Amino acid sequence: MIQVKNLYKTFIKDGQKIEVLKGLNLGIADGESLAVVGVSGAGKSTLIHILGAIDRPTSGAVLFDGADVYTWPEQKLAAFRNRKIGFVFQFHHLLPEFSSLENTMMPALIQRVPQAEAKRRAVAILNEVGLGARITHKPGELSGGEQQRVAVARALILEPEVLLADEPTGNLDTETGIKIEDILIALNQHRRITLIVVTHNQSLADRMTHQIGLRDGRIYTRE
């Protein structure tokens, strides 16, 4: 489903060229789960941002079902990103003035999904991640783990085919982190959502069907 071909990403800082990704090649089949591991600065987040159509590569190709998405104009690329890809980050970025239900509904409302349908989806997803009794609570009334569950629900509201998670348990205690891991694994196994996780958490990485390591912008291991 996803193919990365000879991918490079270079930044310019203070007049100096910094090569973050250096000729990556990678294939991820539909419904697989993949962990991307490595030390800080190895290029993990840059890779996931490129896979999520947030940041363009300097060169190389990213193919979804055979189509090179970075040959598309920005409007088509944005529509693809909104329709096909969900994001979960280390920090949940919930809007504090809105409830769990309203935060979850937000991406659907932005995409002009009718309010009744957006609410139906949001309630179903919040129940799925174990927050059915907390849908009226605002982020300040939720624990860190509950807030991250809302972030997962929000990522799923538009029914994406790919879920990208950047350090989804990095800001949580061990017990809460395992609960978030369980939710992500269940989504991959039961919904068959393709799951790609950037993580320093080796126990989470070991639960994925595949792992790659990044070092100095290059892939050094694959399992």
Secondary structure, DSSP 4 states (H G I P E B T S, - for coil): -EEEEEEEEEEEETTEEEEEEEEEEEEE-TT-EEEEE--TTSSHHHHHHHHTTSS--SEEEEEETTEEGGGS-HHHHHHHHHHHEEEEESS----TTS-HHHHHHHHHHHTT--HHHHHHHHHHHHHHTT-GGGTT--GGGS-HHHHHHHHHHHHHTT--SEEEEESTTTTS-HHHHHHHHHHHHHHHHHH--EEEEE-S-HHHHTTSSEEEEEETTEEEEE-
